[in-house]
Amino acid sequence: MTLLALHAVSKSYGALKVTDDITLSVTEGETLGILGPNGAGKTTLFNLISGDVRVDAGRVEYAGRDVTRLRPHQRCHAGIGRSYQVPQPFGNMSVFENLVTAACFGGQQTEREAWQTAHEVLEQTGLMPHANKPAGGLTLLDRKRLELARALATRPQLLLLDEIAGGLTEPEAAVLVGELKRIKARGVTMIWIEHVVHALLSLADRLFVINFGQRLAEGEPRAVMNDSEVRRVYMGMEA
Ligand SMILES: Nc1ncnc2c1ncn2[C@@H]1O[C@H](COP(=O)(O)OP(=O)(O)OP(=O)(O)O)[C@@H](O)[C@H]1O
């Protein structure tokens, strides 16, 4: 069943058309990878899905419902969770408090449920040893994990991951990919923007490539990576 559908979605900043007539859909349980050069409009696409930014034209449907006019917290309550490219924790709060806050306000859970969720998510993401540390003092890997954990604490049905592996060492990225595989195995639908292509390919069922706000290619990951236009535009290789 289709979980998310964008219908001819567009967004401009002044004269710059950052999202240009994008139509895409994601089915339940699927992992869709998003690729594209810097400035192609990938994060803007997430903003349009999460409601951080409103579309100029087009329609966003989630779980069979038109959410185009819903605000970000309403879309989060509906089951859309997201991580941000630059982690956004409450730095003075502990890791645990960050998760309880996400569960209460993003996931509409009671305090009791939120504590339970925070414990589960700490275990899932390997953050248990850091539960009582201030979020602001974490290493990059743990800040990325916390970003993922905060999104998970809202109990999303659709998880939007924005460059969650960016800046990590190879072994750290491998640990994160392992965590994402377990999340996928639980049936969570994911859309993942990532420049670390081998990490993305280890998880994605399908790829969607954006260039200048438009769809450049879409389909089975290996076929897309072998597409001559994708190689030229994204990887700077001649066909
Ligand atoms: N709020 C804004 N106001 C003006 N221009 C914006 C705004 N947000 C994004 N842009 C511009 O839109 C274009 C696409 O930005 P976006 O962040 O979506 O790209 P991206 O593909 O995620 O890039 P990257 O891979 O570097 O993260 C860029 O040229 C950016 O400068």
The ligand as a MOL file (V3000), in Angstrom:
LIG
                    3D

  0  0  0     0  0            999 V3000
M  V30 BEGIN CTAB
M  V30 COUNTS 31 33 0 0 0
M  V30 BEGIN ATOM
M  V30 1 N 14.9210 29.0550 2.9360 0
M  V30 2 C 15.5940 29.2140 1.7920 0
M  V30 3 N 15.6850 30.4280 1.2160 0
M  V30 4 C 16.3500 30.5930 0.0400 0
M  V30 5 N 16.9550 29.6070 -0.6390 0
M  V30 6 C 16.9010 28.3720 -0.1120 0
M  V30 7 C 16.2250 28.1070 1.1200 0
M  V30 8 N 16.3340 26.7820 1.3960 0
M  V30 9 C 17.0540 26.2490 0.3860 0
M  V30 10 N 17.3910 27.2000 -0.5110 0
M  V30 11 C 18.1600 26.9800 -1.7450 0
M  V30 12 O 17.5410 25.9190 -2.4400 0
M  V30 13 C 18.5050 25.0970 -3.0770 0
M  V30 14 C 18.3230 23.6650 -2.6380 0
M  V30 15 O 18.6460 23.5510 -1.2560 0
M  V30 16 P 18.5370 22.1630 -0.4910 0
M  V30 17 O 19.0610 22.3910 0.8920 0
M  V30 18 O 17.1750 21.6140 -0.6170 0
M  V30 19 O 19.5590 21.2770 -1.3260 0
M  V30 20 P 20.2080 19.8640 -1.0050 0
M  V30 21 O 20.0620 19.0380 -2.2340 0
M  V30 22 O 19.6400 19.3120 0.2570 0
M  V30 23 O 21.7460 20.2390 -0.8040 0
M  V30 24 P 22.9190 19.5500 0.0990 0
M  V30 25 O 23.2560 18.2410 -0.5460 0
M  V30 26 O 24.0510 20.5410 -0.0340 0
M  V30 27 O 22.4070 19.4170 1.4900 0
M  V30 28 C 19.8760 25.6900 -2.7230 0
M  V30 29 O 20.2730 26.5130 -3.7750 0
M  V30 30 C 19.5810 26.5070 -1.4800 0
M  V30 31 O 20.4800 27.5790 -1.3440 0
M  V30 END ATOM
M  V30 BEGIN BOND
M  V30 1 1 1 2
M  V30 2 1 2 3
M  V30 3 2 2 7
M  V30 4 2 3 4
M  V30 5 1 4 5
M  V30 6 2 5 6
M  V30 7 1 6 7
M  V30 8 1 6 10
M  V30 9 1 7 8
M  V30 10 2 8 9
M  V30 11 1 9 10
M  V30 12 1 10 11
M  V30 13 1 11 12
M  V30 14 1 11 30
M  V30 15 1 12 13
M  V30 16 1 13 14
M  V30 17 1 13 28
M  V30 18 1 14 15
M  V30 19 1 15 16
M  V30 20 2 16 17
M  V30 21 1 16 18
M  V30 22 1 16 19
M  V30 23 1 19 20
M  V30 24 2 20 21
M  V30 25 1 20 22
M  V30 26 1 20 23
M  V30 27 1 23 24
M  V30 28 2 24 25
M  V30 29 1 24 26
M  V30 30 1 24 27
M  V30 31 1 28 29
M  V30 32 1 28 30
M  V30 33 1 30 31
M  V30 END BOND
M  V30 END CTAB
M  END
